[in-house]
Every structure is written in structure tokens, then in C-alpha cells.
Amino acid sequence: MRIIKLKSKRLRRIRLELRMMLLFAWRQENIRIRKEMNTIIEHGDPYYRRYLRESGFSEEDLEYGDLSHGERLQKIARLYKEQMKLDDLLFHSVCACRWCGDFEADLIYNPIMKAWYCESCYLKRQEKHPNLFPALQ
């Protein structure tokens, strides 16, 4: 294992911008999933439904109002799995250090952990767990 460092400021800037774009896309998708989960939960709440009716909304306005409790739970579970898969993709990507989240640093790939780490986090983990973090060359 060895560290590959970008020395060119221009390449570092391009890498940072690409990482930021990927992080922004991840964040937007995460927000969408959470909003949908909250909508399902709120529309299943009888007090919230009563509040909406009293505020002038009809039953047709309640997007998930006609779902049974079990159907709501299934949709939430599906969204939760989708969110976990999205998080897993981010945590195993080259966007940021798996440990500290630094997305500007040069990263080192650990094939045993199948994750990317910045140099300082990698060296700290290597001291504590040399069998899981191979020596750098």
C-alpha cells in the first residue's frame, strides 16, 4: 500500500469540486427520502389528519392517507433500506475519509476494510489495528 498525492493545485481543485458535487447529490437524495418518510408517518397520524381536515384539506390531499398501518410500515422500511444503501455507497466511496469525513485530503484505500481514509486517520488506525491496516510503502 502506498499514498498517491496530487501535487497540482488545479487537479486538487477539480477533485474537490467533483467530491463536493457527489456529496451534494447524496445530501439531496437523503433529504428527499427523509421528507417522504416524514410524510408517510404524519399522514398516518390521526391527530395530524384531523388538523389537515380542519385546515381545509380533503382526504384526496393526503397522499398516503389511504394506506393501512402495515403498508405504511412497508414503505418506511423500503425507504430506510434505500437510505442505508445510499449511506453505504458514500461511506465506501473515494469522496471522503471514512473515519473523519475530510473530503479535501488525499485518501488511502484499505482493501481489507474496503474503505478510504486520509493519511492521519489511516496511520492512527494502523497503530491500534496493524492486522487490519497494512503498512504503507
N, C-alpha and C positions, 0 to 999 in steps of 0.2 A: 504494500500500500504506500502511496505517496501523495503529496499535496500538489495540485496543479493550481498555480496562482496566475490570475490575469494581471499583467503589469500595465497594460494600456488603459489610460483613463477613459478613452472613448468606448472600448469594449466593456469596461466595468459599468459605465453608464447605461449602455444598451442592455446588458444583463440585468441591471437593477430595474430598468423600465419594463422589461419582459416579465420579471418576477412580480413587479407591482401590478401589472395587468392581470396576471394569473390569480394573485391574491384578491384583487378587486372582484374578478368573476366568481371566485369561491365565496366571497362575502355576500355578493348579490344573491347567489343561489341559496345560500344559508338563510338569508333574510326571507326570501320567498317561501322556503319550506316552513320556517317558524311562523310566518303570518298565516299560512294555510292551516297549520296545526292549531293555532290560536282560534281561527275562525271556526273550525270543527268543534273545538272544545266549548267556545262561547255559545254557538248555536244549539248545542245540546243542553245548555244550562236553562232550566225552566224560568228562572228569575230574569235572565238576560233576554230570553224570548218574550217574556211579558213586557219588559222595558221597551223592546223594539216595537211590539204591537201598540203599546200606549204612545209611542213616539210617531206613529203613523205608518210604520212599515207593515206590509202584508206578509202572509205566510210564503208567498212566492219569492219575496225578497230574501228570505232566509235560505241561503244556498245549500246548507247541509241540514236543514230543519227536518226533512222527511226521512233521515237515516235513523235506523234503530241504534241502540246503545252499542250492540255488537259490531255493527257496520262502522260506526264512528271509531271504535277501538281498532278495527282492522285498518282503516285509513290512516289513523295516527301511527300505528305500528309500521305501516308501509313507508310513511314519511320519515319516521325515526330511522328506519334502516337506510333510507336514501341519504339522510343526513350523516349517518355513521360512515357510509361508503364514501361520501364526499370528504369527510374529515380524514379518513384513512388515506385517500388519494393525496390530500395536501400534506399529511404528515410523512408520507413516503416519497414526496416529490423533491426536486432539487431547488424548490423555491426558498426554503428557509431551513435553518438549523432545527433539527428535531427536538433538541433539548431547550435552547434559549429563545428560538424563534427569530434570530437575526437573519434578515434577508439581504443584507448588503455584503456579508463576508464570503470569502472563498470557502467552499464546502468540501468535505471529505466523505466519500461513500464508504459505508461499512457493509460489506456483503453478508456478514453474519447477522447483523441486526436489520439489514435491508432498509437502511435509512441514511440520511445525510446529516453531517454535523459540522459546525465551524471548528477551526483548529483548537481553540481553547477548550471547548466542551469535549472534543474528542480526546484530548490529552488528559483531562480530568477523569473521564470515564475509563481511560486506559490504565491509569494508576490504580483505580479501585477494582477493575474487572479486566485484567490483561488477557484472559481467555476469550472474552467477547469482543475485544477491541485490539486487533493485530497491530504490531509495531509499524510505525511509519518509516519509509525509506528516505 
